């Protein structure tokens, strides 16, 4: 009887250990998939960014919550279509003297990437398509009041625990309020990330933009750490980060910025 009890306990511990190891392995894989913006993975990131020292008197603050669903579709056996939408919800205050505070929806953007369904043996993958800017802002100080469109592309390499690449797009306005400035803007997001075997990911990236109309750069440099875990059986990623505005327009944010992100994942 003691022998049977010992064998049963030993078997249960072995199975439990295997399950834990498999769970850790799966979370590790998911963390690396999440670092790839073209992965065949449904995710819903909720990203909060706090920027400070806005306006001519450096008195403004802005808190932007970006809801960013990513949904891939299988077009054929060899090609995927990945949709990436950004819905900003913004609170801001004193962005210029007498502006007061605003809260509401900003301008929404949607990008479509046609991408190979398989990464090459060297770990390279890419995607190209259009980006569309929609004038969905609920306050004229939260958006450009312009329709815009243009091309977008992303390319990256994944080798071992490393992911590195860049996303770029360019948006021109083609309709909207004639009294507002036209949009002619290039966006560049170089990124690099390292994922550990315990499902931690450490990353550095920039979300640089150049306004060809105003001849102004906006260049924040962001570093972050994220952890993949299970919450109620559902994989989620928790991220915290800090950034610094290397350069910005005269009335743009300055100094340090802060980021928190919560991402829900729905593996296929």
C-alpha positions as CSV (number, residue, x, y, z in Angstrom):
1,X,0.0,0.0,0.0
2,X,2.8,2.4,0.9
3,X,4.5,1.6,-2.4
4,X,1.4,2.3,-4.3
5,X,0.8,5.6,-2.4
6,X,4.5,6.6,-3.0
7,X,4.1,5.9,-6.7
8,X,0.9,7.8,-7.0
9,X,2.4,10.9,-5.2
10,X,5.5,10.7,-7.4
11,X,3.4,10.4,-10.6
12,X,1.2,13.4,-9.6
13,X,4.3,15.5,-8.8
14,X,5.9,14.6,-12.1
15,X,2.7,15.4,-14.1
16,X,2.3,18.7,-12.1
17,X,5.9,19.6,-12.8
18,X,5.4,18.8,-16.5
19,X,2.3,20.9,-16.7
20,X,4.1,23.9,-15.0
21,X,7.0,23.5,-17.4
22,X,4.7,23.3,-20.4
23,X,2.8,26.4,-19.2
24,X,6.0,28.3,-18.8
25,X,7.1,27.2,-22.3
26,X,3.8,28.3,-23.8
27,X,4.0,31.7,-22.1
28,X,7.5,32.1,-23.3
29,X,6.4,31.3,-26.9
30,X,3.4,33.7,-26.5
31,X,5.7,36.5,-25.2
32,X,7.9,36.2,-28.3
33,X,4.9,36.0,-30.6
34,X,3.6,39.3,-29.0
35,X,6.9,41.0,-29.8
36,X,6.1,40.3,-33.5
37,X,3.5,42.8,-34.8
38,X,2.8,40.4,-37.7
39,X,2.2,37.2,-35.6
40,X,-1.0,35.3,-36.3
41,X,-2.3,36.2,-32.8
42,X,-5.4,38.1,-31.8
43,X,-4.5,40.6,-29.1
44,X,-6.1,43.7,-27.5
45,X,-3.5,46.0,-26.0
46,X,-4.8,48.8,-23.6
47,X,-1.9,51.3,-23.5
48,X,-1.8,54.4,-21.2
49,X,0.7,57.2,-22.0
50,X,1.3,60.2,-19.7
51,X,3.1,63.2,-21.3
52,X,4.0,66.4,-19.5
53,X,5.3,69.9,-20.0
54,X,3.1,70.6,-23.0
55,X,2.6,74.1,-24.5
56,X,4.5,77.4,-24.6
57,X,4.5,77.6,-20.8
58,X,5.2,73.9,-20.3
59,X,2.1,73.7,-18.1
60,X,0.1,71.1,-20.0
61,X,-0.5,67.4,-19.3
62,X,-1.9,64.7,-21.5
63,X,-3.1,61.2,-20.6
64,X,-3.8,59.0,-23.7
65,X,-5.3,55.5,-23.5
66,X,-4.9,53.7,-26.8
67,X,-7.2,50.7,-27.5
68,X,-5.3,48.8,-30.1
69,X,-7.0,45.5,-31.3
70,X,-4.8,43.4,-33.6
71,X,-6.8,40.8,-35.6
72,X,-5.2,38.5,-38.3
73,X,-7.1,36.8,-41.1
74,X,-5.9,33.9,-43.2
75,X,-6.3,35.0,-46.8
76,X,-4.7,31.9,-48.3
77,X,-2.4,29.2,-47.0
78,X,0.6,31.4,-47.7
79,X,-0.7,34.9,-46.8
80,X,-2.3,36.6,-43.9
81,X,-4.0,40.0,-43.6
82,X,-3.3,41.7,-40.2
83,X,-5.5,44.6,-39.1
84,X,-4.1,47.0,-36.5
85,X,-6.5,49.7,-35.2
86,X,-5.7,52.5,-32.7
87,X,-8.5,54.1,-30.9
88,X,-7.2,56.9,-28.6
89,X,-9.1,58.2,-25.6
90,X,-7.5,61.3,-24.3
91,X,-7.6,63.6,-21.3
92,X,-5.6,66.8,-21.5
93,X,-5.3,70.0,-19.7
94,X,-3.7,73.4,-20.3
95,X,-2.0,72.5,-23.5
96,X,-1.9,76.2,-24.2
97,X,-3.0,79.2,-22.1
98,X,-6.7,79.3,-21.7
99,X,-7.3,75.9,-23.3
100,X,-8.8,74.4,-20.1
101,X,-9.3,70.6,-20.2
102,X,-10.7,68.2,-22.8
103,X,-11.7,64.5,-22.6
104,X,-12.9,62.3,-25.3
105,X,-12.1,60.3,-28.4
106,X,-9.3,61.2,-30.7
107,X,-8.7,60.4,-34.4
108,X,-8.8,56.7,-35.1
109,X,-6.4,55.0,-37.5
110,X,-6.5,51.5,-39.1
111,X,-3.6,49.7,-40.8
112,X,-3.8,46.6,-43.0
113,X,-0.7,44.5,-43.6
114,X,-0.5,41.7,-46.2
115,X,2.1,39.4,-44.9
116,X,3.5,35.9,-45.5
117,X,2.1,33.4,-43.1
118,X,5.5,31.8,-42.5
119,X,8.7,33.4,-41.3
120,X,11.8,32.6,-43.4
121,X,14.5,30.2,-42.1
122,X,16.5,33.2,-41.3
123,X,13.8,34.6,-39.1
124,X,12.7,37.4,-41.4
125,X,9.1,38.5,-42.1
126,X,7.4,41.6,-43.5
127,X,4.1,43.2,-44.3
128,X,2.8,46.0,-46.5
129,X,-0.5,47.7,-47.0
130,X,-2.5,51.0,-46.5
131,X,-3.2,53.1,-43.4
132,X,-6.4,55.1,-43.0
133,X,-6.9,58.1,-40.6
134,X,-10.5,58.8,-39.6
135,X,-11.6,62.2,-38.1
136,X,-13.4,60.6,-35.1
137,X,-12.3,63.2,-32.4
138,X,-15.1,64.4,-30.2
139,X,-13.3,67.8,-29.6
140,X,-11.5,69.9,-32.1
141,X,-8.5,70.0,-29.7
142,X,-8.3,66.2,-29.7
143,X,-8.0,65.7,-33.5
144,X,-7.0,67.1,-36.8
145,X,-10.5,67.1,-38.3
146,X,-9.0,65.6,-41.5
147,X,-9.4,62.3,-43.4
148,X,-6.0,60.8,-44.2
149,X,-4.5,57.8,-46.0
150,X,-1.1,56.5,-47.1
151,X,1.2,53.4,-47.2
152,X,2.5,51.5,-44.3
153,X,5.1,48.7,-44.0
154,X,6.8,46.6,-41.3
155,X,9.8,44.3,-41.4
156,X,11.5,42.4,-38.6
157,X,13.9,39.5,-37.8
158,X,13.4,37.0,-34.9
159,X,16.4,35.0,-33.9
160,X,16.6,33.2,-30.7
161,X,15.2,35.4,-27.9
162,X,15.7,38.6,-30.0
163,X,13.2,40.5,-32.1
164,X,14.3,43.6,-34.1
165,X,12.7,45.6,-36.8
166,X,10.8,48.7,-37.8
167,X,7.3,49.9,-38.7
168,X,6.8,52.9,-41.0
169,X,3.9,54.8,-42.5
170,X,3.1,58.1,-44.2
171,X,-0.2,59.8,-44.1
172,X,-1.5,62.6,-46.3
173,X,-4.8,64.3,-45.7
174,X,-7.3,64.3,-48.6
175,X,-10.5,65.7,-47.1
176,X,-11.9,67.4,-44.0
177,X,-12.1,70.9,-42.5
178,X,-10.5,73.3,-44.9
179,X,-9.6,75.7,-42.1
180,X,-7.3,73.1,-40.4
181,X,-3.7,72.4,-41.4
182,X,-3.1,69.6,-43.9
183,X,-1.5,66.4,-42.8
184,X,1.8,65.3,-44.4
185,X,3.5,63.2,-41.8
186,X,5.9,60.3,-41.7
187,X,5.9,57.9,-38.7
188,X,8.8,55.6,-37.9
189,X,8.9,53.0,-35.1
190,X,12.2,51.1,-34.9
191,X,12.2,48.5,-32.1
192,X,14.2,45.8,-30.5
193,X,13.1,43.3,-27.8
194,X,14.7,40.4,-25.8
195,X,12.4,37.7,-24.4
196,X,13.6,35.4,-21.6
197,X,12.7,31.8,-20.9
198,X,10.6,33.0,-18.0
199,X,8.3,35.1,-20.3
200,X,9.8,38.5,-19.5
201,X,10.3,40.8,-22.4
202,X,12.6,43.9,-22.3
203,X,12.4,46.3,-25.2
204,X,13.6,49.6,-26.5
205,X,11.8,51.6,-29.3
206,X,11.0,55.0,-30.6
207,X,7.7,56.4,-32.1
208,X,9.3,59.1,-34.2
209,X,7.3,61.4,-36.5
210,X,8.3,64.1,-38.9
211,X,5.7,66.8,-39.9
212,X,6.7,67.8,-43.5
213,X,4.3,70.8,-43.3
214,X,5.8,72.3,-40.1
215,X,9.3,70.8,-40.6
216,X,9.2,69.4,-37.1
217,X,10.5,66.2,-35.5
218,X,8.9,64.4,-32.5
219,X,11.2,61.7,-31.2
220,X,10.5,59.9,-27.9
221,X,12.8,57.0,-26.9
222,X,11.0,54.4,-24.8
223,X,12.2,51.5,-22.7
224,X,9.9,48.9,-21.1
225,X,9.6,45.6,-19.4
226,X,6.6,43.2,-19.7
227,X,5.6,39.9,-18.2
228,X,3.4,37.3,-19.7
229,X,1.2,35.4,-17.3
230,X,-2.1,33.6,-16.9
231,X,-5.1,35.5,-15.5
232,X,-8.2,33.3,-15.0
233,X,-6.7,30.9,-17.5
234,X,-6.3,33.7,-20.1
235,X,-2.8,34.8,-21.2
236,X,-2.2,38.5,-20.5
237,X,0.8,40.7,-20.7
238,X,1.6,43.4,-18.2
239,X,4.0,46.2,-19.2
240,X,5.5,49.2,-17.6
241,X,7.8,51.7,-19.2
242,X,9.5,55.1,-19.2
243,X,10.5,57.3,-22.1
244,X,12.2,60.6,-22.8
245,X,11.5,63.2,-25.5
246,X,14.8,63.6,-27.3
247,X,13.2,66.3,-29.5
248,X,9.6,67.6,-30.0
249,X,7.9,70.6,-31.6
250,X,8.0,73.9,-29.7
251,X,4.7,73.4,-28.1
252,X,5.0,69.6,-27.7
253,X,5.7,67.5,-24.6
254,X,9.1,67.6,-23.0
255,X,11.1,65.5,-20.5
256,X,10.1,62.1,-19.3
257,X,7.0,60.2,-20.3
258,X,5.4,57.1,-18.6
259,X,3.6,54.1,-20.0
260,X,1.5,51.3,-18.6
261,X,0.0,48.5,-20.9
262,X,-2.3,45.6,-20.4
263,X,-2.7,43.2,-23.3
264,X,-5.3,40.4,-23.6
265,X,-4.3,37.6,-25.9
266,X,-6.5,35.0,-27.7
267,X,-4.2,32.3,-29.1
268,X,-5.6,30.4,-32.0
